[in-house]
Every structure is written in C-alpha cells, then in structure tokens.
Amino acid sequence: MRLPSAVLATAVAVMTACSTCLVPTMFPAAVKAVSSFGPLAPPNPFMAPNGLASMHNDAGSADAGPLPGPGASLQPIFAYPLLAACPTITQGTDGLVVALCTTIVGQNPIVHLLDPGAVLPQPVPLASLGIAKGGLLGGVYAYLDNNNQLVMIDGTNHLLRIAHIKDAKGCWQLVITESTDVSSVIPAGDSSVGVVPDYLGNVWFATATGVVGVAKVGGGGVASVHLNAGERVANSISSSPANRVAVASTHALYELNLDGVGNPQILWRQAYDRGPARKPGQLSWGTGSTPTYFGPTGADYLTIIDNAEPIVHAVVRESGTGNLICEQPVLTQGGPGSENSPIGVGSTMFIASTYGYPYPAVPPDAGPAVPPTAPFVGGMTRLDIDNPGCHTVWDNRVRSAALPHLSIGDGLIYTITRLGLDTTTPVDGFAFAVVDPNNGRLLLQQPKSLTILSDPIQTATMVLMGNKIMQGNITGIGRIG
C-alpha cells in the first residue's frame, strides 16, 4: 500500500509539532464490577493497571478489564490518521495513550503518544519515536509497565523501556530510558514475538524460532531455554501470579517457570491438534491464540484454541500441572478457526472466529493457507467451565473484525463488526458493535466507516478511562465515545 509522497510529507510535518496534553489524570483507585463475570487475576505489580497494560489487557491475556465502556447506545466516533497500523494500544495512569504501530510505508515500528481527549480528541500525536525494525510481530506486541513506560524488544534485539516526558519547552518527548541487550540468546535472523513480565519483575520474551528468554530483574543477566526443535512461536506470551509463563508454539502449549538459580525451565508441554495446514484467516500453521490465564481465582486455567479440522476446539488445562480440564468444539455456527486469543474470566471464556478474514499480509514463514481463501462468516462462542468438563452456552454469527473485549465494569462485550457479504471486498463497511455476553445477542451495530482503510484487521478493541474505546486499524486509530 503506497501513498503519495506529498501526503506522507505533510503527515510527518504535522506529527512533529509540539502539542499540549488535554487529558487529566483520572484512573480510578477501584472500579466496582456490575457484571457477574470475574474475578480477573490480581494485577501484575510491574505493569500498568489491568485492562490498560497491553493488547490483551493484562499479564494473563484475559482480553477483559474492569473499566466500563460507552454502553450499547449510539456514540460519537473520531479518527487519528497516523499512516500506520496500530495493533497495541495502552493507557497509563496519567491518562495518556501509548500506541505501538507499524508504518504503511516501510512497515517500520513507531511509537505514538496520544491524547485521548475529553469531548473532542486531539488527533495529532503528542510525540512519536521510530523503532529499529525486526520481524513483523516485533512491531505488534509490547506492554506498559508500572511507571507508564512502554516495554518492547526492537529489531536489534534490545529490550527497551520508553518513557514520555516533557522537555524544557513543555513539549512531550518519547525517550528510551533503558536498553538491555538480549541478543546473546537470540539466534541470528531470529526476532522477538512476545514479551511479558512475571510477578517478580523479570521480563520474559519468546522468539519466532522457539527461544524463551528471561531478562532478570535488577540487571541480573539474560537466560533462555529452547522449545522442541522445529516448533515456532507466532503469538505473544502470558504470565500468572504463581510466576508461571505460558507459551503456545505451532505444535504445543507450554508452561514455564524459573528454576532454583533463576533460569527458565519447562514445567510441562502438551501437544494440541494443529491440523493439516494453515487456515485462511490465520497467520501461522497452528493455534492463533496467545494463551489465556483465567479461572475461579483468576489464573487457575490456561486455554488456547487448536487448529483441528474440520472443527476447532477450546483446549483448557490446569495451570501448574497441564492436566486437561476439557476440550470442547467451538465456533460450530461460524468459521472453524481463530487467530484471536480467547476472552477468559472466572469460569467463562468467549471465542471469536477469524476464519477467512482477509489480512493484507501474512508473515513470510506462514506457509500456504488451505484453502487459499474462504468467506468470512464470523461467529462467536461462549464456553463455561464445569471442571471437570465444560459446556457451550451459546454460539452466534457475529462477524467480529476485531479482537473483542469484555468489560467487567458494565458486563458487555465490545468489538467492531464487518458489514457486507461473507465474500469480503475492499469496500466493505465496519460498525461499532456491542454483544450481550449472557446470550450472544447483538445489542448494537452502529456503522462507523467504509473501505479497507479503516479495517481493524482483528486488532484489540481497547476500553479506556472515561467510557471510551480506542480501536486500531490499518491507517491509524479510531476513538469511540
């Protein structure tokens, strides 16, 4: 996708202007849940508050958070035209949004500092910072730490912490405050895929070729362990309050922890059905899930969606042992495949289909899809865990074009839906949608935009402070509410 050079030059000039933040500090000390879903896992003390810290909201990748959204009513919608796809949107305790994006031209990672605004947003970034380019997924996954710093691994295999501060003129700047070289454990040509802190402050990461590494707290060095030979990692990783870390490879689900001297070790490995090939609407041959911790106390279980043919399953295992809780067919009314991490909270999980979704690009090592294309039917499933066993509560045909978010604060699921025929086109429309998690019914579908330029490409719907949603898309970010 190429844009006229004059347009790009204008955008760059505007983005470097000094801007003043308008948003007040407003993170609530406590948010009372009004829904019956929960609990979430205890907050990771080395991350921003639950719901705001990463693409998947928290350390356990619950894809749920405590803040209420705008509700099932018509909302004002605004755009941040950033000339970049923005999969990771986070918000610090100061109310400012830190987004990790990938530029349209050159596919280079860039961090934007944004003011979500009050009644009207400020669409020009307060500051921007280019990051060294690595693999495709290196420009996707990051998290916000407990000091409002973005943590990620760049294309030179340095673990970065990026803060936002004001200079002497009162202009915002994004600055690298810490850079840790982790290249000693990352093979040449490999790149980071996911990054998460454990509850002790160690920063874990996984690479595309199956290296799982730890940058030890306090500058204690870097150590690593390899997953089974031939296995790759194509999604991010998650951590639990028990200081366990979950990684899903293209063949198996793993749980790891630290051994007696602080080095990573594999607790258990359980293979899943990866199917005969990559499915259309997925970015790798295997699960599309970042593993999700959830359960009656917040992180008892671990789940992914497999890649079985013809029907996929939610695979739920016990954290710590890997014992199977259940393996339940899902998405039986929709498309049989998912690139999205499940929502998991309490004893309930929600899964959204991406089968047939027309991604504009896939990683170079993804391999061919079988079949090459398919209609995007959509579909979502709610599953409740009985332990032992689980059961399907509902299936629907909602065509979610984004990674849905469950608000514990108001008991609603928020997403973006794709409008038009199941056979997708570049001129399809998109709508802000609200789903009732109790029965799967679509409560609201408000048309918001047209054409591929506003395609959310299955990135996360983020519920932020002030009952607002920010949604990444191919060319920037939209604000709802």
DOLOSE-915844 format. One record per residue (C-alpha): residue number from 0; x, y, z. Coordinates in Angstrom, 2 decimals. Layout:
# residues N
<NUM; <X; Y; Z>>
...
# end
This chain:
# residues 481
<0; <0.00; 0.00; 0.00>>
<1; <1.64; 3.21; -1.19>>
<2; <0.53; 6.79; -0.53>>
<3; <1.57; 9.94; -2.45>>
<4; <4.83; 11.39; -1.14>>
<5; <3.20; 14.79; -0.62>>
<6; <0.66; 13.25; 1.74>>
<7; <3.41; 11.50; 3.70>>
<8; <5.49; 14.68; 3.94>>
<9; <2.51; 16.63; 5.26>>
<10; <1.79; 13.95; 7.84>>
<11; <5.38; 13.88; 9.07>>
<12; <5.45; 17.66; 9.41>>
<13; <2.23; 17.69; 11.40>>
<14; <3.30; 14.79; 13.64>>
<15; <6.46; 16.55; 14.77>>
<16; <4.61; 19.63; 16.00>>
<17; <4.67; 20.36; 19.74>>
<18; <1.31; 19.53; 21.32>>
<19; <-0.17; 20.11; 24.75>>
<20; <-1.87; 17.31; 26.64>>
<21; <-5.52; 17.93; 27.43>>
<22; <-6.40; 14.77; 29.35>>
<23; <-6.42; 14.81; 33.15>>
<24; <-5.11; 12.02; 35.33>>
<25; <-8.21; 10.02; 36.10>>
<26; <-7.55; 6.33; 36.69>>
<27; <-9.95; 5.24; 39.44>>
<28; <-8.45; 3.71; 42.55>>
<29; <-11.06; 1.00; 42.40>>
<30; <-13.76; 0.09; 39.91>>
<31; <-16.77; -1.83; 41.15>>
<32; <-17.86; -4.55; 38.77>>
<33; <-21.53; -4.52; 37.90>>
<34; <-21.42; -7.79; 35.94>>
<35; <-21.37; -11.33; 37.23>>
<36; <-18.14; -12.17; 35.41>>
<37; <-14.89; -12.49; 37.27>>
<38; <-12.62; -12.36; 39.01>>
<39; <-9.71; -11.12; 36.96>>
<40; <-6.25; -12.23; 38.02>>
<41; <-4.56; -9.96; 40.58>>
<42; <-2.77; -7.09; 38.81>>
<43; <0.86; -7.63; 37.91>>
<44; <2.76; -5.07; 40.04>>
<45; <5.20; -4.44; 37.17>>
<46; <2.52; -3.49; 34.64>>
<47; <0.03; -0.71; 34.15>>
<48; <-3.44; -1.39; 35.67>>
<49; <-5.47; -4.38; 34.48>>
<50; <-7.32; -3.63; 31.28>>
<51; <-4.84; -0.99; 30.08>>
<52; <-1.43; -2.66; 30.09>>
<53; <-1.25; -4.47; 26.74>>
<54; <-3.10; -5.60; 23.65>>
<55; <-4.56; -8.43; 25.72>>
<56; <-5.19; -6.10; 28.67>>
<57; <-3.13; -7.74; 31.42>>
<58; <-0.31; -10.17; 32.15>>
<59; <-2.60; -13.19; 31.81>>
<60; <-4.07; -12.04; 28.46>>
<61; <-7.64; -12.06; 29.75>>
<62; <-8.88; -9.73; 26.99>>
<63; <-11.13; -8.32; 29.70>>
<64; <-10.83; -5.40; 32.07>>
<65; <-12.52; -3.59; 34.96>>
<66; <-13.38; -0.33; 33.19>>
<67; <-16.88; 0.28; 31.80>>
<68; <-17.21; 1.10; 28.12>>
<69; <-19.55; 3.54; 26.38>>
<70; <-22.52; 1.16; 26.55>>
<71; <-24.96; -0.12; 23.93>>
<72; <-26.00; 3.28; 22.57>>
<73; <-25.03; 5.46; 19.60>>
<74; <-21.64; 7.08; 20.12>>
<75; <-19.55; 9.83; 18.52>>
<76; <-16.64; 8.42; 16.52>>
<77; <-13.34; 10.19; 15.80>>
<78; <-10.20; 9.27; 13.85>>
<79; <-6.46; 9.53; 14.47>>
<80; <-4.99; 9.27; 10.92>>
<81; <-1.47; 8.04; 11.68>>
<82; <-0.49; 6.41; 8.35>>
<83; <0.28; 3.28; 10.33>>
<84; <-1.44; 0.13; 11.54>>
<85; <-1.76; 0.20; 15.32>>
<86; <-2.25; -3.22; 16.98>>
<87; <-1.05; -2.33; 20.50>>
<88; <-2.81; 0.46; 22.39>>
<89; <-2.09; 1.05; 26.08>>
<90; <-3.01; 3.74; 28.59>>
<91; <-1.02; 4.84; 31.61>>
<92; <-2.18; 6.16; 34.94>>
<93; <-1.65; 9.70; 33.60>>
<94; <-4.40; 9.09; 31.05>>
<95; <-2.15; 9.30; 28.00>>
<96; <-2.27; 6.60; 25.34>>
<97; <0.94; 4.92; 24.16>>
<98; <0.48; 3.01; 20.91>>
<99; <2.88; 0.71; 19.09>>
<100; <2.20; 0.92; 15.36>>
<101; <3.73; -0.20; 12.06>>
<102; <4.05; 2.39; 9.30>>
<103; <2.28; 1.85; 5.99>>
<104; <5.42; 2.84; 4.09>>
<105; <8.32; 0.58; 5.00>>
<106; <6.47; -1.43; 7.70>>
<107; <8.64; 0.12; 10.40>>
<108; <7.66; 0.10; 14.10>>
<109; <6.79; 3.50; 15.53>>
<110; <5.56; 4.53; 18.99>>
<111; <2.96; 7.30; 19.22>>
<112; <1.97; 9.22; 22.35>>
<113; <-1.67; 10.27; 22.03>>
<114; <-4.13; 12.40; 23.95>>
<115; <-7.48; 10.58; 24.03>>
<116; <-9.09; 13.94; 24.77>>
<117; <-12.27; 14.86; 26.56>>
<118; <-15.29; 15.85; 24.46>>
<119; <-13.12; 16.17; 21.35>>
<120; <-9.87; 14.26; 20.84>>
<121; <-6.57; 15.74; 19.74>>
<122; <-5.79; 13.72; 16.58>>
<123; <-2.15; 14.85; 16.24>>
<124; <0.32; 12.74; 18.27>>
<125; <1.94; 14.49; 21.21>>
<126; <5.18; 12.73; 20.28>>
<127; <6.44; 9.89; 18.07>>
<128; <9.51; 7.67; 18.12>>
<129; <10.75; 5.33; 15.37>>
<130; <12.00; 1.90; 16.46>>
<131; <14.55; -0.37; 14.77>>
<132; <12.76; -2.85; 12.52>>
<133; <12.80; -6.59; 13.11>>
<134; <10.19; -9.27; 12.37>>
<135; <6.55; -8.42; 11.62>>
<136; <5.41; -9.40; 15.10>>
<137; <8.17; -7.33; 16.70>>
<138; <6.06; -4.32; 15.79>>
<139; <2.94; -5.80; 17.34>>
<140; <3.47; -6.87; 20.95>>
<141; <4.56; -4.66; 23.85>>
<142; <3.30; -3.74; 27.31>>
<143; <3.13; -0.69; 29.55>>
<144; <4.97; -1.02; 32.85>>
<145; <4.08; 0.34; 36.30>>
<146; <5.95; 3.57; 35.51>>
<147; <3.95; 4.24; 32.32>>
<148; <6.90; 3.13; 30.16>>
<149; <6.39; 1.03; 27.05>>
<150; <8.43; -2.19; 27.13>>
<151; <9.33; -3.96; 23.89>>
<152; <12.18; -5.64; 22.02>>
<153; <13.40; -3.83; 18.91>>
<154; <14.86; -5.16; 15.67>>
<155; <18.40; -5.14; 17.10>>
<156; <17.26; -7.43; 19.95>>
<157; <17.44; -4.81; 22.66>>
<158; <14.82; -4.76; 25.40>>
<159; <13.68; -1.14; 25.56>>
<160; <11.80; 0.94; 28.09>>
<161; <10.32; 4.05; 26.53>>
<162; <9.07; 6.90; 28.73>>
<163; <7.14; 10.03; 27.84>>
<164; <8.41; 13.25; 29.39>>
<165; <8.21; 16.98; 28.71>>
<166; <11.23; 18.96; 27.54>>
<167; <12.22; 22.46; 28.66>>
<168; <9.69; 23.98; 26.26>>
<169; <6.85; 21.89; 27.63>>
<170; <6.70; 19.64; 24.58>>
<171; <6.20; 15.91; 25.01>>
<172; <9.01; 13.56; 24.05>>
<173; <9.33; 9.79; 23.85>>
<174; <12.72; 8.75; 25.19>>
<175; <14.46; 5.40; 25.68>>
<176; <15.30; 5.21; 29.37>>
<177; <16.69; 1.68; 29.40>>
<178; <18.16; -0.62; 26.75>>
<179; <19.16; -4.20; 27.60>>
<180; <20.96; -6.30; 25.00>>
<181; <19.30; -9.73; 24.81>>
<182; <20.91; -10.75; 21.51>>
<183; <23.14; -13.30; 23.26>>
<184; <20.22; -15.73; 23.48>>
<185; <18.51; -14.88; 20.17>>
<186; <19.93; -16.67; 17.11>>
<187; <20.97; -14.67; 14.05>>
<188; <17.96; -13.99; 11.85>>
<189; <15.51; -14.65; 14.68>>
<190; <13.32; -11.98; 16.27>>
<191; <11.16; -11.41; 19.33>>
<192; <7.48; -12.24; 19.12>>
<193; <6.06; -11.62; 22.60>>
<194; <7.10; -10.04; 25.88>>
<195; <5.60; -10.06; 29.40>>
<196; <6.85; -9.53; 32.97>>
<197; <6.37; -12.14; 35.65>>
<198; <5.15; -11.09; 39.08>>
<199; <8.74; -10.76; 40.35>>
<200; <9.68; -8.20; 37.72>>
<201; <11.68; -10.45; 35.39>>
<202; <10.88; -9.76; 31.74>>
<203; <10.15; -12.86; 29.66>>
<204; <10.19; -12.98; 25.88>>
<205; <9.71; -15.54; 23.13>>
<206; <11.18; -15.58; 19.65>>
<207; <9.83; -16.86; 16.36>>
<208; <12.14; -19.90; 16.37>>
<209; <11.11; -21.04; 19.84>>
<210; <13.59; -19.44; 22.21>>
<211; <12.05; -18.40; 25.54>>
<212; <14.25; -15.94; 27.37>>
<213; <14.30; -14.02; 30.64>>
<214; <15.91; -10.65; 31.29>>
<215; <16.41; -10.91; 35.04>>
<216; <15.25; -8.15; 37.32>>
<217; <17.88; -5.70; 38.51>>
<218; <20.25; -6.32; 35.62>>
<219; <20.88; -9.92; 36.65>>
<220; <21.62; -11.11; 33.14>>
<221; <19.74; -12.97; 30.43>>
<222; <18.98; -16.70; 30.31>>
<223; <16.96; -18.85; 27.93>>
<224; <15.53; -22.25; 27.11>>
<225; <14.54; -23.72; 23.74>>
<226; <11.18; -25.25; 22.94>>
<227; <11.13; -28.51; 20.96>>
<228; <13.04; -28.46; 17.68>>
<229; <11.02; -27.38; 14.66>>
<230; <8.41; -25.53; 16.68>>
<231; <7.80; -21.82; 16.10>>
<232; <6.04; -19.13; 18.12>>
<233; <3.64; -16.79; 16.33>>
<234; <1.74; -15.20; 19.20>>
<235; <2.50; -13.39; 22.42>>
<236; <3.04; -14.91; 25.86>>
<237; <1.30; -14.62; 29.24>>
<238; <2.19; -14.77; 32.93>>
<239; <0.35; -15.70; 36.12>>
<240; <0.53; -14.64; 39.80>>
<241; <2.20; -18.00; 40.51>>
<242; <5.18; -16.78; 38.42>>
<243; <4.43; -19.17; 35.61>>
<244; <4.62; -18.17; 31.96>>
<245; <2.59; -19.68; 29.12>>
<246; <3.77; -20.02; 25.54>>
<247; <1.88; -21.58; 22.63>>
<248; <4.03; -22.88; 19.79>>
<249; <2.85; -24.07; 16.41>>
<250; <2.64; -27.58; 17.90>>
<251; <2.09; -27.45; 21.67>>
<252; <1.13; -25.45; 24.74>>
<253; <3.90; -24.92; 27.30>>
<254; <4.07; -23.60; 30.83>>
<255; <7.40; -22.48; 32.25>>
<256; <8.84; -21.03; 35.45>>
<257; <12.25; -20.25; 36.95>>
<258; <14.49; -22.92; 38.42>>
<259; <16.39; -22.58; 41.69>>
<260; <19.04; -20.29; 40.19>>
<261; <16.62; -18.09; 38.28>>
<262; <16.85; -19.62; 34.82>>
<263; <13.78; -20.54; 32.75>>
<264; <12.65; -24.16; 32.72>>
<265; <9.75; -26.00; 31.10>>
<266; <7.18; -27.21; 33.64>>
<267; <5.11; -29.12; 31.10>>
<268; <4.35; -29.46; 27.40>>
<269; <1.10; -30.67; 25.89>>
<270; <0.63; -31.06; 22.15>>
<271; <-2.62; -29.96; 20.51>>
<272; <-4.21; -30.73; 17.13>>
<273; <-2.55; -28.29; 14.72>>
<274; <-4.49; -29.59; 11.71>>
<275; <-3.19; -30.35; 8.22>>
<276; <-2.26; -26.75; 7.24>>
<277; <-2.64; -23.05; 8.00>>
<278; <-6.25; -21.97; 7.64>>
<279; <-7.35; -18.83; 5.77>>
<280; <-7.75; -16.03; 8.30>>
<281; <-4.82; -17.20; 10.42>>
<282; <-1.19; -16.06; 10.43>>
<283; <0.53; -19.37; 11.18>>
<284; <0.02; -23.12; 10.93>>
<285; <-1.18; -23.90; 14.43>>
<286; <-3.06; -22.09; 17.14>>
<287; <-3.77; -18.39; 16.65>>
<288; <-4.08; -17.87; 20.40>>
<289; <-1.96; -16.02; 22.85>>
<290; <-2.51; -18.34; 25.87>>
<291; <-5.10; -17.02; 28.30>>
<292; <-4.95; -17.46; 32.08>>
<293; <-8.33; -17.43; 33.81>>
<294; <-10.31; -19.28; 36.46>>
<295; <-12.32; -19.05; 39.69>>
<296; <-9.43; -17.33; 41.48>>
<297; <-8.15; -15.51; 38.38>>
<298; <-5.46; -17.78; 36.91>>
<299; <-6.34; -21.42; 37.65>>
<300; <-6.69; -22.45; 34.00>>
<301; <-4.83; -21.96; 30.75>>
<302; <-6.53; -22.06; 27.36>>
<303; <-5.92; -21.85; 23.62>>
<304; <-7.95; -22.68; 20.51>>
<305; <-6.48; -25.51; 18.44>>
<306; <-6.34; -25.73; 14.63>>
<307; <-8.18; -29.02; 14.19>>
<308; <-10.07; -29.92; 11.03>>
<309; <-12.99; -29.68; 10.41>>
<310; <-13.98; -28.19; 13.80>>
<311; <-11.70; -26.35; 16.22>>
<312; <-11.73; -26.83; 19.99>>
<313; <-11.12; -24.80; 23.09>>
<314; <-8.42; -26.67; 24.99>>
<315; <-8.46; -25.86; 28.72>>
<316; <-5.71; -27.12; 31.02>>
<317; <-4.85; -26.73; 34.69>>
<318; <-2.08; -24.23; 35.35>>
<319; <0.86; -25.84; 37.13>>
<320; <0.16; -29.41; 36.03>>
<321; <-1.08; -29.26; 32.44>>
<322; <-3.91; -31.66; 33.31>>
<323; <-6.77; -31.49; 30.80>>
<324; <-9.93; -29.79; 32.10>>
<325; <-11.84; -30.04; 28.83>>
<326; <-11.57; -30.00; 25.05>>
<327; <-14.79; -28.59; 23.62>>
<328; <-15.81; -27.93; 19.98>>
<329; <-16.37; -24.20; 19.39>>
<330; <-17.41; -21.86; 16.55>>
<331; <-19.78; -24.51; 15.24>>
<332; <-22.09; -21.93; 13.63>>
<333; <-19.30; -19.76; 12.26>>
<334; <-15.94; -20.22; 10.60>>
<335; <-13.78; -23.07; 12.04>>
<336; <-10.67; -21.14; 13.02>>
<337; <-9.44; -18.29; 15.18>>
<338; <-6.37; -16.04; 15.15>>
<339; <-7.66; -14.34; 18.31>>
<340; <-6.82; -15.03; 21.91>>
<341; <-9.91; -16.15; 23.85>>
<342; <-11.51; -13.87; 26.42>>
<343; <-11.16; -15.65; 29.76>>
<344; <-12.57; -14.54; 33.10>>
<345; <-13.83; -16.53; 36.07>>
<346; <-15.18; -19.81; 34.72>>
<347; <-16.21; -18.36; 31.36>>
<348; <-14.48; -17.89; 28.04>>
<349; <-15.52; -16.29; 24.75>>
<350; <-14.03; -17.14; 21.35>>
<351; <-14.32; -15.19; 18.08>>
<352; <-13.77; -16.69; 14.63>>
<353; <-11.36; -15.17; 12.12>>
<354; <-11.71; -17.96; 9.54>>
<355; <-11.44; -16.43; 6.07>>
<356; <-10.53; -12.96; 7.32>>
<357; <-8.69; -11.06; 4.53>>
<358; <-5.45; -9.96; 6.21>>
<359; <-3.49; -7.64; 3.89>>
<360; <-0.27; -9.55; 4.65>>
<361; <0.96; -12.63; 6.49>>
<362; <4.42; -13.36; 7.92>>
<363; <6.87; -14.72; 5.32>>
<364; <7.16; -18.04; 7.17>>
<365; <3.40; -18.56; 7.50>>
<366; <3.14; -21.10; 4.68>>
<367; <0.20; -21.51; 2.30>>
<368; <-3.38; -21.47; 3.54>>
<369; <-5.62; -24.44; 2.73>>
<370; <-7.92; -23.47; 1.11>>
<371; <-6.19; -20.29; -0.11>>
<372; <-9.25; -18.16; 0.71>>
<373; <-12.67; -18.61; 2.28>>
<374; <-15.74; -16.48; 3.03>>
<375; <-15.61; -14.61; 6.32>>
<376; <-18.71; -15.93; 8.09>>
<377; <-17.66; -14.85; 11.57>>
<378; <-19.16; -16.35; 14.70>>
<379; <-18.57; -16.32; 18.44>>
<380; <-18.91; -18.95; 21.17>>
<381; <-19.35; -18.73; 24.93>>
<382; <-17.99; -21.64; 26.94>>
<383; <-18.43; -22.22; 30.68>>
<384; <-16.03; -24.44; 32.63>>
<385; <-17.51; -27.11; 34.90>>
<386; <-14.20; -28.73; 35.98>>
<387; <-14.29; -31.48; 35.11>>
<388; <-15.61; -30.73; 31.65>>
<389; <-17.16; -27.65; 30.11>>
<390; <-20.22; -26.80; 28.05>>
<391; <-21.25; -24.40; 25.32>>
<392; <-23.65; -21.68; 26.47>>
<393; <-24.22; -20.09; 23.07>>
<394; <-22.94; -19.75; 19.50>>
<395; <-23.72; -16.80; 17.25>>
<396; <-22.90; -15.45; 13.77>>
<397; <-21.47; -12.06; 14.75>>
<398; <-18.75; -11.13; 12.22>>
<399; <-16.19; -9.67; 14.60>>
<400; <-13.43; -7.86; 12.68>>
<401; <-11.55; -7.03; 15.90>>
<402; <-10.35; -8.87; 18.98>>
<403; <-13.37; -8.43; 21.30>>
<404; <-13.12; -7.06; 24.84>>
<405; <-15.27; -7.98; 27.85>>
<406; <-15.88; -5.12; 30.26>>
<407; <-16.28; -6.37; 33.82>>
<408; <-17.37; -2.83; 34.67>>
<409; <-20.58; -2.92; 32.63>>
<410; <-20.96; -6.58; 31.64>>
<411; <-20.79; -6.03; 27.86>>
<412; <-18.59; -7.31; 25.03>>
<413; <-17.26; -4.61; 22.71>>
<414; <-15.94; -5.18; 19.19>>
<415; <-16.00; -3.96; 15.59>>
<416; <-18.03; -5.93; 13.05>>
<417; <-17.54; -6.24; 9.31>>
<418; <-20.54; -5.31; 7.18>>
<419; <-21.39; -6.70; 3.75>>
<420; <-21.41; -10.13; 2.17>>
<421; <-19.49; -13.10; 3.56>>
<422; <-17.27; -12.87; 0.48>>
<423; <-15.32; -9.80; 1.54>>
<424; <-14.36; -6.82; -0.64>>
<425; <-12.08; -3.78; -0.15>>
<426; <-15.15; -1.53; 0.09>>
<427; <-16.82; -3.36; 2.99>>
<428; <-18.05; -1.25; 5.88>>
<429; <-17.35; -1.56; 9.59>>
<430; <-19.51; -0.97; 12.65>>
<431; <-19.11; -0.42; 16.38>>
<432; <-20.83; -3.40; 17.97>>
<433; <-21.92; -4.46; 21.45>>
<434; <-22.73; -8.09; 22.30>>
<435; <-24.65; -9.38; 25.32>>
<436; <-22.33; -11.97; 26.92>>
<437; <-25.27; -13.72; 28.59>>
<438; <-26.95; -14.83; 25.37>>
<439; <-24.73; -13.76; 22.45>>
<440; <-27.26; -11.32; 21.04>>
<441; <-26.08; -8.25; 19.16>>
<442; <-27.28; -5.25; 21.19>>
<443; <-25.88; -2.53; 18.92>>
<444; <-24.32; -2.32; 15.48>>
<445; <-23.53; 1.31; 14.63>>
<446; <-21.95; 1.81; 11.18>>
<447; <-18.76; 3.83; 11.54>>
<448; <-16.58; 3.67; 8.42>>
<449; <-16.08; 2.27; 4.93>>
<450; <-13.32; 0.55; 2.93>>
<451; <-10.15; -1.32; 3.76>>
<452; <-8.53; 1.91; 5.01>>
<453; <-10.47; 1.52; 8.28>>
<454; <-10.14; -2.27; 8.58>>
<455; <-9.23; -3.19; 12.20>>
<456; <-7.60; -6.43; 10.92>>
<457; <-8.54; -8.28; 14.13>>
<458; <-6.61; -5.95; 16.45>>
<459; <-7.83; -5.41; 20.00>>
<460; <-10.80; -3.29; 21.00>>
<461; <-9.44; -1.33; 23.98>>
<462; <-11.78; 0.04; 26.66>>
<463; <-10.06; 3.02; 28.25>>
<464; <-10.77; 5.53; 31.01>>
<465; <-13.77; 7.80; 30.65>>
<466; <-16.00; 5.18; 28.98>>
<467; <-14.05; 5.46; 25.74>>
<468; <-12.85; 2.87; 23.26>>
<469; <-9.78; 3.14; 21.05>>
<470; <-9.53; 0.76; 18.12>>
<471; <-6.51; 0.25; 15.91>>
<472; <-6.91; -0.14; 12.16>>
<473; <-4.79; -0.26; 9.01>>
<474; <-4.25; 3.50; 8.83>>
<475; <-4.38; 4.63; 12.46>>
<476; <-6.74; 4.58; 15.43>>
<477; <-10.41; 5.33; 15.92>>
<478; <-11.97; 6.64; 19.14>>
<479; <-15.49; 5.66; 20.09>>
<480; <-17.25; 7.66; 22.78>>
# end
